[in-house]
Amino acid sequence: MLRVKAGDIDKMGLLFERYHRPLFAFLYHMTGQAHACEDLVQNVFYRMLKYRHTFNGEGEFRTWMYHLARNILNDSFRQTERWGGHPFDIADLTDQLGGGISADEQLEKQQELDALHAALGKLSPEHREVLVLSRFQELKYEEIAAILHTTEGAVKVRVHRALGELKKKFLKIENGSKAHEL
């Protein structure tokens, strides 16, 4: 980053190659919205370039990068005032950013992941297909439209409907498992 700050902008490509996946994962875990994370990652790298003069090299680069990412998340949530239908405050997640995860938290996350996979398995093949292509394979809607021989708009509608159905099935599974715990 110090080289980018000094004017060697080509090094930004190297930073992108090294950090776009961990940054995407961070943003995804914070938002649960993979489609929005692609834009958020791009915004982080844009801000890195725009505010390169603020990186002084005294701290770790990743710390600075995640600070920018948190600011972008905060800006995004302020603009939309909600994410995924749930009110959200970036300050609520501050505790999650530092420190390790306890065994109970790991178990809870694994149970949620298992419920998500179960819900995905209960979707119709058409819904599952568009979600796997768009979210897991990270294909653009235009590419999916070409694969499915349809329009980009139709793919967006299918993905939206599939996500809605996935949410319903996930909540039903999760509520059922919590009822068993009681």
MDAnalysis code that builds the backbone (N, CA, C; Angstrom):
import MDAnalysis as mda
import numpy as np

u = mda.Universe.empty(546, n_residues=182, atom_resindex=np.repeat(np.arange(182), 3), trajectory=True)
u.add_TopologyAttr("name", ["N", "CA", "C"] * 182)
u.add_TopologyAttr("resid", np.arange(1, 183))
u.add_TopologyAttr("resname", ["MET", "LEU", "ARG", "VAL", "LYS", "ALA", "GLY", "ASP", "ILE", "ASP", "LYS", "MET", "GLY", "LEU", "LEU", "PHE", "GLU", "ARG", "TYR", "HIS", "ARG", "PRO", "LEU", "PHE", "ALA", "PHE", "LEU", "TYR", "HIS", "MET", "THR", "GLY", "GLN", "ALA", "HIS", "ALA", "CYS", "GLU", "ASP", "LEU", "VAL", "GLN", "ASN", "VAL", "PHE", "TYR", "ARG", "MET", "LEU", "LYS", "TYR", "ARG", "HIS", "THR", "PHE", "ASN", "GLY", "GLU", "GLY", "GLU", "PHE", "ARG", "THR", "TRP", "MET", "TYR", "HIS", "LEU", "ALA", "ARG", "ASN", "ILE", "LEU", "ASN", "ASP", "SER", "PHE", "ARG", "GLN", "THR", "GLU", "ARG", "TRP", "GLY", "GLY", "HIS", "PRO", "PHE", "ASP", "ILE", "ALA", "ASP", "LEU", "THR", "ASP", "GLN", "LEU", "GLY", "GLY", "GLY", "ILE", "SER", "ALA", "ASP", "GLU", "GLN", "LEU", "GLU", "LYS", "GLN", "GLN", "GLU", "LEU", "ASP", "ALA", "LEU", "HIS", "ALA", "ALA", "LEU", "GLY", "LYS", "LEU", "SER", "PRO", "GLU", "HIS", "ARG", "GLU", "VAL", "LEU", "VAL", "LEU", "SER", "ARG", "PHE", "GLN", "GLU", "LEU", "LYS", "TYR", "GLU", "GLU", "ILE", "ALA", "ALA", "ILE", "LEU", "HIS", "THR", "THR", "GLU", "GLY", "ALA", "VAL", "LYS", "VAL", "ARG", "VAL", "HIS", "ARG", "ALA", "LEU", "GLY", "GLU", "LEU", "LYS", "LYS", "LYS", "PHE", "LEU", "LYS", "ILE", "GLU", "ASN", "GLY", "SER", "LYS", "ALA", "HIS", "GLU", "LEU"])
u.atoms.positions = np.array([
    [0.830, -1.188, 0.000],
    [0.000, 0.000, 0.000],
    [0.873, 1.249, 0.000],
    [2.023, 1.148, 0.615],
    [2.928, 2.300, 0.612],
    [3.371, 2.651, -0.805],
    [3.527, 1.632, -1.650],
    [3.885, 1.895, -3.054],
    [2.735, 2.572, -3.796],
    [1.516, 2.138, -3.514],
    [0.342, 2.775, -4.128],
    [0.288, 4.227, -3.680],
    [0.521, 4.450, -2.397],
    [0.504, 5.804, -1.854],
    [1.560, 6.677, -2.530],
    [2.698, 6.060, -2.858],
    [3.792, 6.791, -3.500],
    [3.551, 7.021, -4.989],
    [2.442, 6.481, -5.518],
    [2.114, 6.741, -6.919],
    [2.151, 5.528, -7.827],
    [2.582, 4.375, -7.331],
    [2.624, 3.155, -8.139],
    [1.245, 2.487, -8.098],
    [0.317, 3.071, -8.848],
    [-1.090, 2.647, -8.833],
    [-1.252, 1.206, -9.328],
    [-0.337, 0.713, -10.153],
    [-0.425, -0.659, -10.658],
    [-0.418, -1.692, -9.535],
    [0.162, -1.353, -8.402],
    [0.213, -2.279, -7.266],
    [-1.171, -2.492, -6.654],
    [-2.118, -1.650, -6.997],
    [-3.478, -1.809, -6.496],
    [-4.058, -3.142, -6.979],
    [-3.697, -3.567, -8.175],
    [-4.151, -4.855, -8.701],
    [-3.671, -6.012, -7.842],
    [-2.461, -5.925, -7.356],
    [-1.909, -6.962, -6.482],
    [-2.669, -7.001, -5.156],
    [-2.956, -5.833, -4.617],
    [-3.741, -5.769, -3.382],
    [-5.124, -6.372, -3.589],
    [-5.729, -6.083, -4.736],
    [-7.049, -6.633, -5.027],
    [-6.982, -8.162, -5.075],
    [-5.970, -8.695, -5.767],
    [-5.826, -10.150, -5.866],
    [-5.668, -10.792, -4.495],
    [-4.925, -10.165, -3.626],
    [-4.668, -10.728, -2.297],
    [-5.850, -10.596, -1.348],
    [-6.597, -9.520, -1.439],
    [-7.551, -9.204, -0.383],
    [-9.019, -9.200, -0.781],
    [-9.356, -9.350, -2.068],
    [-10.773, -9.254, -2.407],
    [-11.597, -10.404, -1.838],
    [-11.057, -11.602, -1.787],
    [-11.827, -12.730, -1.233],
    [-12.038, -12.603, 0.278],
    [-10.976, -12.327, 1.049],
    [-11.240, -12.159, 2.492],
    [-12.152, -10.971, 2.783],
    [-12.031, -9.927, 1.998],
    [-12.885, -8.760, 2.182],
    [-14.335, -9.102, 1.844],
    [-14.531, -9.844, 0.769],
    [-15.877, -10.288, 0.399],
    [-16.460, -11.144, 1.525],
    [-15.664, -12.068, 2.042],
    [-16.139, -12.940, 3.119],
    [-16.535, -12.124, 4.350],
    [-15.724, -11.150, 4.675],
    [-16.036, -10.275, 5.806],
    [-17.371, -9.570, 5.579],
    [-17.515, -8.961, 4.431],
    [-18.742, -8.217, 4.132],
    [-19.949, -9.139, 4.075],
    [-19.755, -10.328, 3.545],
    [-20.856, -11.288, 3.473],
    [-21.308, -11.703, 4.873],
    [-20.341, -11.977, 5.736],
    [-20.694, -12.372, 7.093],
    [-21.354, -11.226, 7.853],
    [-21.024, -10.026, 7.506],
    [-21.630, -8.877, 8.168],
    [-23.034, -8.610, 7.656],
    [-23.264, -8.854, 6.384],
    [-24.547, -8.489, 5.782],
    [-25.423, -9.683, 5.450],
    [-24.825, -10.804, 5.118],
    [-25.591, -11.948, 4.644],
    [-26.151, -11.730, 3.248],
    [-25.680, -10.714, 2.555],
    [-26.189, -10.355, 1.232],
    [-25.057, -10.410, 0.210],
    [-24.867, -11.568, -0.404],
    [-23.752, -11.759, -1.317],
    [-23.795, -10.794, -2.502],
    [-24.977, -10.570, -3.065],
    [-25.070, -9.703, -4.239],
    [-24.622, -8.279, -3.929],
    [-24.927, -7.810, -2.756],
    [-24.529, -6.450, -2.381],
    [-23.048, -6.376, -2.037],
    [-22.485, -7.480, -1.580],
    [-21.077, -7.484, -1.177],
    [-20.132, -7.226, -2.345],
    [-20.510, -7.651, -3.532],
    [-19.657, -7.395, -4.699],
    [-19.462, -5.895, -4.884],
    [-20.543, -5.146, -4.785],
    [-20.458, -3.688, -4.903],
    [-19.696, -3.089, -3.731],
    [-19.927, -3.622, -2.550],
    [-19.240, -3.100, -1.369],
    [-17.733, -3.313, -1.463],
    [-17.316, -4.474, -1.966],
    [-15.875, -4.738, -2.143],
    [-15.280, -3.721, -3.108],
    [-15.966, -3.480, -4.209],
    [-15.477, -2.492, -5.172],
    [-15.372, -1.109, -4.529],
    [-16.348, -0.768, -3.705],
    [-16.312, 0.518, -3.008],
    [-15.131, 0.621, -2.059],
    [-14.799, -0.482, -1.390],
    [-13.649, -0.473, -0.483],
    [-12.368, -0.196, -1.273],
    [-12.194, -0.875, -2.399],
    [-10.975, -0.666, -3.178],
    [-10.940, 0.730, -3.804],
    [-12.096, 1.240, -4.150],
    [-12.152, 2.616, -4.644],
    [-11.698, 3.582, -3.553],
    [-12.209, 3.380, -2.346],
    [-11.815, 4.270, -1.243],
    [-10.341, 4.103, -0.879],
    [-9.826, 2.895, -0.993],
    [-8.392, 2.699, -0.743],
    [-7.586, 3.604, -1.666],
    [-7.990, 3.614, -2.915],
    [-7.290, 4.436, -3.887],
    [-7.509, 5.919, -3.609],
    [-8.733, 6.277, -3.331],
    [-9.067, 7.678, -3.093],
    [-8.386, 8.228, -1.839],
    [-8.332, 7.420, -0.791],
    [-7.781, 7.875, 0.491],
    [-6.415, 7.261, 0.792],
    [-5.678, 6.901, -0.236],
    [-4.361, 6.290, -0.042],
    [-3.434, 7.183, 0.761],
    [-3.638, 8.481, 0.675],
    [-2.787, 9.413, 1.414],
    [-2.952, 9.277, 2.933],
    [-4.051, 8.644, 3.384],
    [-4.272, 8.496, 4.824],
    [-3.570, 7.280, 5.411],
    [-3.098, 6.367, 4.557],
    [-2.382, 5.194, 5.056],
    [-0.957, 5.614, 5.365],
    [-0.566, 5.482, 6.639],
    [0.762, 5.939, 7.024],
    [1.772, 4.814, 7.203],
    [1.337, 3.566, 7.149],
    [2.263, 2.453, 7.249],
    [2.639, 2.084, 8.669],
    [2.158, 2.829, 9.647],
    [2.488, 2.513, 11.035],
    [1.711, 1.300, 11.529],
    [0.465, 1.185, 11.121],
    [-0.360, 0.036, 11.507],
    [-0.381, -0.986, 10.391],
    [-1.061, -2.086, 10.638],
    [-1.167, -3.139, 9.634],
    [-2.140, -2.713, 8.535],
    [-1.815, -3.058, 7.309],
    [-2.656, -2.698, 6.169],
    [-4.069, -3.249, 6.331],
    [-4.180, -4.509, 6.760],
    [-5.501, -5.129, 6.876],
    [-6.398, -4.366, 7.847],
    [-5.816, -3.851, 8.902],
    [-6.594, -3.070, 9.862],
    [-7.185, -1.847, 9.183],
    [-6.371, -1.168, 8.419],
    [-6.815, 0.017, 7.691],
    [-7.898, -0.351, 6.681],
    [-7.688, -1.469, 5.968],
    [-8.638, -1.922, 4.963],
    [-9.996, -2.238, 5.603],
    [-9.979, -2.978, 6.719],
    [-11.242, -3.317, 7.379],
    [-11.903, -2.085, 7.995],
    [-11.118, -1.132, 8.390],
    [-11.687, 0.133, 8.870],
    [-12.473, 0.805, 7.737],
    [-11.883, 0.860, 6.553],
    [-12.586, 1.414, 5.393],
    [-13.853, 0.605, 5.096],
    [-13.741, -0.718, 5.191],
    [-14.886, -1.585, 4.915],
    [-16.022, -1.318, 5.909],
    [-15.676, -1.159, 7.160],
    [-16.704, -0.876, 8.173],
    [-17.358, 0.472, 7.903],
    [-16.576, 1.450, 7.489],
    [-17.149, 2.758, 7.163],
    [-18.125, 2.646, 5.991],
    [-17.764, 1.863, 4.997],
    [-18.630, 1.667, 3.832],
    [-19.910, 0.943, 4.247],
    [-19.783, -0.060, 5.098],
    [-20.973, -0.747, 5.611],
    [-21.876, 0.235, 6.350],
    [-21.283, 1.022, 7.201],
    [-22.048, 1.988, 7.976],
    [-22.760, 2.974, 7.045],
    [-22.056, 3.469, 6.037],
    [-22.660, 4.378, 5.063],
    [-23.814, 3.697, 4.328],
    [-23.592, 2.475, 3.923],
    [-24.603, 1.731, 3.180],
    [-25.848, 1.508, 4.027],
    [-25.655, 1.127, 5.272],
    [-26.792, 0.865, 6.137],
    [-27.534, 2.145, 6.489],
    [-26.810, 3.231, 6.607],
    [-27.467, 4.508, 6.874],
    [-28.336, 4.903, 5.687],
    [-27.849, 4.643, 4.481],
    [-28.609, 5.009, 3.286],
    [-29.872, 4.168, 3.151],
    [-29.778, 2.894, 3.403],
    [-30.932, 2.012, 3.213],
    [-31.764, 1.837, 4.464],
    [-31.200, 2.129, 5.619],
    [-31.813, 2.010, 6.935],
    [-32.229, 0.591, 7.287],
    [-31.954, -0.334, 6.435],
    [-32.188, -1.735, 6.753],
    [-31.464, -2.592, 5.720],
    [-31.255, -3.831, 6.076],
    [-30.579, -4.767, 5.179],
    [-31.270, -6.104, 5.302],
    [-31.758, -6.619, 4.203],
    [-32.411, -7.916, 4.224],
    [-33.696, -7.940, 5.038],
    [-34.344, -6.798, 5.157],
    [-35.601, -6.744, 5.883],
    [-35.442, -6.592, 7.388],
    [-34.221, -6.481, 7.876],
    [-34.009, -6.350, 9.311],
    [-33.324, -5.030, 9.611],
    [-33.778, -4.321, 10.634],
    [-33.063, -3.117, 11.040],
    [-31.647, -3.494, 11.439],
    [-30.713, -2.645, 11.151],
    [-29.322, -2.979, 11.374],
    [-28.562, -1.760, 11.847],
    [-27.730, -1.972, 12.827],
    [-26.857, -0.919, 13.307],
    [-25.448, -1.482, 13.364],
    [-24.523, -0.876, 12.653],
    [-23.152, -1.376, 12.586],
    [-22.533, -1.473, 13.970],
    [-22.949, -0.628, 14.894],
    [-22.395, -0.660, 16.246],
    [-22.735, -1.977, 16.951],
    [-23.850, -2.609, 16.572],
    [-24.224, -3.886, 17.176],
    [-23.218, -4.977, 16.864],
    [-22.472, -4.822, 15.781],
    [-21.548, -5.871, 15.370],
    [-20.109, -5.600, 15.787],
    [-19.852, -4.540, 16.476],
    [-18.489, -4.196, 16.861],
    [-17.849, -5.314, 17.667],
    [-18.607, -5.922, 18.560],
    [-18.061, -6.995, 19.389],
    [-17.657, -8.206, 18.557],
    [-18.329, -8.422, 17.427],
    [-18.014, -9.568, 16.587],
    [-16.691, -9.396, 15.838],
    [-16.262, -8.162, 15.667],
    [-15.062, -7.916, 14.873],
    [-13.790, -8.262, 15.620],
    [-13.781, -8.124, 16.894],
    [-12.577, -8.402, 17.656],
    [-12.724, -9.702, 18.406],
    [-11.594, -10.301, 18.720],
    [-11.600, -11.491, 19.556],
    [-12.035, -12.739, 18.830],
    [-11.915, -13.860, 19.537],
    [-12.262, -15.152, 18.972],
    [-13.715, -15.489, 19.196],
    [-14.081, -16.647, 18.707],
    [-15.451, -17.116, 18.821],
    [-15.464, -18.256, 19.828],
    [-16.402, -18.216, 20.762],
    [-16.497, -19.274, 21.763],
    [-17.039, -20.550, 21.114],
    [-16.921, -21.643, 21.840],
    [-17.410, -22.927, 21.335],
    [-18.918, -22.877, 21.108],
    [-19.641, -22.212, 22.006],
    [-21.094, -22.093, 21.841],
    [-21.439, -21.324, 20.580],
    [-20.717, -20.244, 20.324],
    [-20.968, -19.444, 19.119],
    [-20.641, -20.241, 17.864],
    [-19.568, -21.034, 17.912],
    [-19.213, -21.872, 16.762],
    [-20.303, -22.900, 16.494],
    [-20.806, -23.514, 17.548],
    [-21.870, -24.505, 17.397],
    [-23.124, -23.864, 16.819],
    [-23.468, -22.673, 17.317],
    [-24.637, -21.964, 16.819],
    [-24.478, -21.619, 15.344],
    [-23.301, -21.154, 14.956],
    [-23.052, -20.823, 13.545],
    [-23.143, -22.073, 12.679],
    [-22.616, -23.194, 13.167],
    [-22.681, -24.441, 12.402],
    [-24.126, -24.896, 12.243],
    [-24.923, -24.737, 13.294],
    [-26.332, -25.108, 13.218],
    [-27.071, -24.227, 12.211],
    [-26.746, -22.946, 12.188],
    [-27.368, -22.047, 11.217],
    [-26.962, -22.428, 9.798],
    [-25.689, -22.770, 9.616],
    [-25.205, -23.186, 8.299],
    [-25.895, -24.472, 7.861],
    [-26.046, -25.415, 8.782],
    [-26.750, -26.663, 8.468],
    [-28.201, -26.395, 8.076],
    [-28.846, -25.473, 8.806],
    [-30.237, -25.123, 8.487],
    [-30.322, -24.462, 7.117],
    [-29.334, -23.627, 6.790],
    [-29.316, -22.973, 5.482],
    [-29.168, -24.004, 4.367],
    [-28.270, -24.964, 4.551],
    [-28.097, -26.009, 3.536],
    [-29.352, -26.873, 3.412],
    [-29.997, -27.156, 4.531],
    [-31.240, -27.927, 4.492],
    [-32.321, -27.154, 3.741],
    [-32.415, -25.852, 4.010],
    [-33.408, -25.018, 3.323],
    [-33.117, -24.959, 1.830],
    [-31.854, -24.835, 1.475],
    [-31.468, -24.819, 0.062],
    [-31.872, -26.127, -0.610],
    [-31.706, -27.234, 0.092],
    [-32.083, -28.541, -0.444],
    [-33.583, -28.702, -0.650],
    [-34.383, -27.937, 0.074],
    [-35.838, -28.030, -0.032],
    [-36.405, -27.132, -1.130],
    [-35.576, -26.313, -1.725],
    [-36.047, -25.439, -2.803],
    [-36.323, -26.249, -4.063],
    [-37.144, -25.686, -4.922],
    [-37.377, -26.324, -6.216],
    [-36.059, -26.290, -6.999],
    [-35.892, -27.211, -7.942],
    [-34.644, -27.212, -8.724],
    [-34.375, -25.880, -9.434],
    [-35.432, -25.223, -9.894],
    [-35.257, -23.945, -10.590],
    [-34.723, -22.875, -9.649],
    [-35.298, -22.798, -8.436],
    [-34.835, -21.819, -7.459],
    [-33.414, -22.127, -7.006],
    [-33.146, -23.394, -6.725],
    [-31.814, -23.791, -6.275],
    [-30.774, -23.469, -7.352],
    [-31.120, -23.724, -8.598],
    [-30.184, -23.492, -9.691],
    [-29.770, -22.029, -9.791],
    [-30.740, -21.112, -9.766],
    [-30.370, -19.700, -9.909],
    [-29.588, -19.213, -8.697],
    [-29.890, -19.735, -7.508],
    [-29.129, -19.325, -6.323],
    [-27.698, -19.858, -6.356],
    [-27.549, -21.096, -6.767],
    [-26.198, -21.663, -6.845],
    [-25.371, -20.922, -7.892],
    [-25.979, -20.649, -9.044],
    [-25.241, -19.933, -10.087],
    [-24.881, -18.512, -9.654],
    [-25.831, -17.827, -9.042],
    [-25.581, -16.424, -8.703],
    [-24.795, -16.248, -7.418],
    [-25.046, -17.073, -6.426],
    [-24.422, -16.854, -5.123],
    [-23.177, -17.701, -4.895],
    [-23.229, -18.968, -5.239],
    [-22.090, -19.839, -4.973],
    [-21.061, -19.805, -6.097],
    [-21.529, -19.752, -7.343],
    [-20.610, -19.690, -8.474],
    [-20.262, -18.257, -8.846],
    [-20.992, -17.320, -8.249],
    [-20.754, -15.890, -8.430],
    [-20.825, -15.436, -9.896],
    [-21.747, -16.034, -10.636],
    [-21.949, -15.612, -12.012],
    [-22.816, -14.364, -12.029],
    [-22.602, -13.541, -13.012],
    [-23.405, -12.330, -13.177],
    [-24.747, -12.726, -13.776],
    [-25.736, -11.887, -13.544],
    [-27.073, -12.177, -14.054],
    [-27.056, -12.344, -15.575],
    [-26.243, -11.567, -16.242],
    [-26.133, -11.666, -17.698],
    [-25.645, -13.060, -18.113],
    [-24.663, -13.591, -17.395],
    [-24.143, -14.930, -17.705],
    [-25.195, -16.008, -17.420],
    [-25.911, -15.844, -16.317],
    [-26.958, -16.808, -15.969],
    [-28.069, -16.780, -17.017],
    [-28.420, -15.586, -17.477],
    [-29.449, -15.456, -18.510],
    [-29.039, -16.215, -19.769],
    [-27.772, -16.122, -20.137],
    [-27.298, -16.849, -21.318],
    [-27.379, -18.359, -21.097],
    [-27.041, -18.811, -19.912],
    [-27.094, -20.247, -19.605],
    [-28.535, -20.752, -19.639],
    [-29.451, -19.965, -19.062],
    [-30.845, -20.395, -18.958],
    [-31.693, -19.984, -20.159],
    [-31.085, -19.321, -21.139],
    [-31.784, -18.864, -22.335],
    [-32.991, -17.998, -21.984],
    [-32.735, -16.984, -21.186],
    [-33.786, -16.056, -20.776],
    [-33.181, -14.658, -20.681],
    [-33.945, -13.726, -20.183],
    [-33.443, -12.356, -20.078],
    [-32.808, -12.125, -18.713],
    [-31.997, -11.081, -18.634],
    [-31.365, -10.708, -17.374],
    [-32.426, -10.319, -16.344],
    [-33.470, -9.616, -16.797],
    [-34.563, -9.238, -15.905],
    [-35.270, -10.452, -15.317],
    [-35.477, -11.469, -16.146],
    [-36.126, -12.695, -15.667],
    [-35.260, -13.393, -14.625],
    [-33.949, -13.350, -14.819],
    [-33.033, -13.958, -13.850],
    [-33.109, -13.213, -12.517],
    [-33.144, -11.888, -12.582],
    [-33.247, -11.101, -11.349],
    [-34.518, -11.449, -10.588],
    [-35.623, -11.595, -11.308],
    [-36.889, -11.952, -10.673],
    [-36.788, -13.349, -10.060],
    [-36.202, -14.285, -10.795],
    [-36.060, -15.656, -10.274],
    [-35.197, -15.680, -9.018],
    [-34.107, -14.940, -9.046],
    [-33.219, -14.899, -7.882],
    [-33.947, -14.285, -6.693],
    [-34.672, -13.201, -6.928],
    [-35.415, -12.554, -5.848],
    [-36.439, -13.514, -5.241],
    [-37.174, -14.188, -6.083],
    [-38.183, -15.137, -5.608],
    [-37.530, -16.317, -4.886],
    [-36.414, -16.794, -5.440],
    [-35.708, -17.919, -4.822],
    [-35.171, -17.532, -3.448],
    [-34.656, -16.319, -3.326],
    [-34.169, -15.858, -2.026],
    [-35.304, -15.735, -1.021],
    [-36.446, -15.260, -1.477],
    [-37.613, -15.172, -0.601],
    [-38.051, -16.541, -0.122],
    [-38.074, -17.490, -1.028],
    [-38.460, -18.861, -0.671],
    [-37.432, -19.489, 0.265],
    [-36.154, -19.248, -0.004],
    [-35.087, -19.766, 0.859],
    [-35.227, -19.209, 2.273],
    [-35.527, -17.929, 2.369],
    [-35.689, -17.295, 3.685],
    [-36.840, -17.956, 4.449],
    [-37.962, -18.184, 3.774],
    [-39.110, -18.828, 4.419],
    [-38.744, -20.214, 4.926],
    [-38.094, -20.997, 4.069],
    [-37.734, -22.369, 4.437],
    [-36.696, -22.381, 5.555],
    [-35.733, -21.462, 5.494],
    [-34.708, -21.371, 6.536],
    [-35.342, -21.040, 7.880],
    [-36.221, -20.041, 7.897],
    [-36.864, -19.644, 9.158],
    [-37.724, -20.774, 9.716],
    [-38.389, -21.514, 8.839],
    [-39.212, -22.637, 9.282],
    [-38.332, -23.720, 9.913],
    [-37.213, -24.013, 9.272],
    [-36.285, -25.021, 9.804],
    [-35.683, -24.535, 11.115],
    [-35.236, -23.290, 11.133],
    [-34.592, -22.750, 12.332],
    [-35.585, -22.669, 13.489],
    [-36.804, -22.234, 13.224],
    [-37.814, -22.170, 14.288],
    [-38.167, -23.566, 14.787],
    [-38.186, -24.538, 13.893],
    [-38.454, -25.922, 14.295],
    [-37.353, -26.488, 15.166],
    [-36.103, -26.149, 14.866],
    [-34.992, -26.669, 15.673],
    [-34.950, -25.993, 17.034],
    [-35.334, -24.726, 17.104],
    [-35.363, -24.023, 18.395],
    [-36.496, -24.564, 19.262],
    [-37.592, -24.970, 18.642],
    [-38.700, -25.533, 19.402],
    [-38.285, -26.868, 20.029],
    [-37.442, -27.635, 19.311],
    [-36.962, -28.910, 19.851],
    [-36.017, -28.712, 21.027],
    [-35.290, -27.588, 21.031],
    [-34.352, -27.306, 22.097],
    [-35.073, -27.006, 23.401],
    [-36.284, -26.457, 23.304],
    [-37.047, -26.093, 24.503],
    [-37.637, -27.310, 25.087],
])
